[in-house]
Amino acid sequence: MKKNMCCLLFLALFSKPAFSQISTLTAYLITVGPGSEIFSAFGHTALEIDEDGNSETENTVYEYGGVILQKLFLNPNPLHSIQQILDEKILANTIKQGSKLFENRYKRLKRTLIKERLKLTNEQILKLKELIEQDFSKKTYEYKNLTDNCTTRIRDHILAVVDENSKNALTTEQVALSLRQIAIEAMNETAQLNGVIRLIPKAYVPMVKKYMDQNLATTLHPPLEVTSGDELYSKTNEIKTTLSALLPEHPITVSLESYTNGPEITEKPISKLKTLFTPQRLREALKALFLLEDIPLERSLNDH
């Protein structure tokens, strides 16, 4: 009996109860600055979870919107790729990796990284992780540039675990802007930061030029880069006008009209929630709801 009591005393003194094992759970919002290519013009959002509070071990980073560019630009039928982009049928990958690998990847690309702690309880973080893991079990999803991207997925999962007042504040408040206006504004800021926005990654320009010389693109004269979101929208309208005259019923003509002037992206006013499809807008909204620490825990600035 005495031996058993000693064992119980030892366990009581030196064992961690179950609740303390999750007391160090921490979730971070990672905001990646915009790149100079159209696919990275809004920036990027990721979520990092620290499950043990040990600075010596790597945390897990979850990110959405991973697109294999080779599949788009080295496609033997590039028109099909363009059609997929316009119809928002591109399959994007979910990516789960260690925090050091993630940080090194974006530092090599000279992108800014801002990491801020989310003010969530252990229970909320566990629920958040569960929701994200459910997504990641599917591996891919149909990426939609303004309504289902890397930022909106994390936005929706964060709001799914917080109190109803926070969600209601974003869904009831109306903003007198359209998705298209916000997208153009974001690209204007990116172009001002980086000088230009490249519509085709440099590595794929020779292949695209070769294709352009042999097809309708020669007539359309699409730009390889623009200096603002306004210029991109203007050039897109010029291409659309030419296409409408040459191929009024072609699927790409119809899709381009919907992509640039469809009701979903031109509607206004819209809820504040819908405007949070860019990393910076999400970050500002979470700060306003007191869901982010006021001061970034980590900020890695690269020369832009």
Secondary structure by P-SEA (a helix, b strand, c coil): caaaaaaaaaaaccccccccccccbbbbbbbbcccccccccccbbbbbbbccccccbbbbbbbccccccccccccccaaaaaaaaaaccbbbbbbbbcaaaaaaaaaaabbbbbbbbbbccaaaaaaaaaaaaaaaaacccccccccccaaaaaaaaaaacccaaaaaaaaaccccccaaaaaaaaaaaaaaaccbbbcccccaaaaaaaaaacccccccccccccccaaaaaaaaaaaaaaaaacccccaaaaaaaaacccccccccccccccccccaaaaaaaaaaaccccccccbbbbccc
